[in-house]
């Protein structure tokens, strides 16, 4: 997961989850196998209570199995799986059970802490339930209720796509996860990002971590990893813009030490109490920063320059980036107070990171 992208203006088009696509392919393949005829489209019942028709881009069968594929449309969401070719191969079994198998490009769970057990293909519970429901309905209508189905989900280039996610950090190896709780992808939805935060913390706890490094994304993490070389990858969590949700989840866990890395632009929002720091929702408050600098004892001629700045990053033009600088001590103290209130049982350290990778730690000997 990389740095967050800005939300474009105007109405945004919704899309469909990998779980919905996998269900469509599974249903189409089972229908084609039973009928021994090609299926070009199927209607899928989504968890939100609506139906959607998915078109197949391939459908190949013999008397023993069938494979169907479709192309994922994530709408206007910057999803790494947008445009991916997702497929399912199905065959009947005599056990009466629905069995999920790992296909090429779908990951395997190798660490505890996720909803799916170790050794299982990374197909989340709700997509599994969607596929089970679809199969049972098709089998019932074909008077084959005693039969089970072996389902192998695959994703073309899934291994390469997974490199652009945090899957390996979560112990999901060899491909992407098949996800989705509603079947619908809402563009730039906070829910999917927050779900990844929750998963990351669950995995860290399940694997014995009691110390985390939380940070906004890949850029700040690169610098923080040099400060914590002995911590495993799963101890590093991207909060994106959702600092509040991340800390609230940590507060419900046995984590006892939190190291929070933050860039200057987000820190001035956090200092004011904004726990959602997205630029599309909250802009930095120049008057708040002006007052904080005034309280720290800076002269009027310097204070007035703050009001002329178009971005918080320019504050380094006025205040030397050092742990002894009163402005940054005041800024970090305010951030600390807002964050520590959410995790009263954990030790908290803040790291304000500059563009060149240098940092100021708080608390420090000058605070």
PyMOL commands that set and color helices and strands:
alter all, ss='L'
color gray80, all
select helices_A, chain A and resi 18-35+125-141+158-162+168-170+190-206+218-227+233-235+243-251+264-271+286-295+300-306+312-317+326-340
alter helices_A, ss='H'
color red, helices_A
select strands_A, chain A and resi 15-16+41-45+51-55+58-61+66-71+85-93+98-102+105-106+108-109+148-155+172-173+175-176+184-185+211-215+236-238+257-263+347-353+359-362
alter strands_A, ss='S'
color yellow, strands_A
deselect
rebuild
show_as cartoon
